[in-house]
Amino acid sequence: MTTERIIRIFAGSMILISTTLGLLHSHWWFILTLFVGANLLQFGITQFCPLEIISKRMGYSCNCSGNSEDQCCTKK
């Protein structure tokens, strides 16, 4: 699994969870949704994401040179 897929899965999960909690429990959970969205926007502009650093430390990396992502970006 690539670091990019990990980031997308994590961000999507956090948005769904925080939106559900915001609708069912407390409107303060929408702050988490805003934070995740702002972090995705910032990542798109600067290419810096703390989750990418964490996932690389866990052994996931992507050093592709023209190959398919699924073949070259794997857990070590």
Helices and strands as residue ranges (DSSP letters): H 3-24, G 27-29, H 30-46, H 50-57, H 69-72
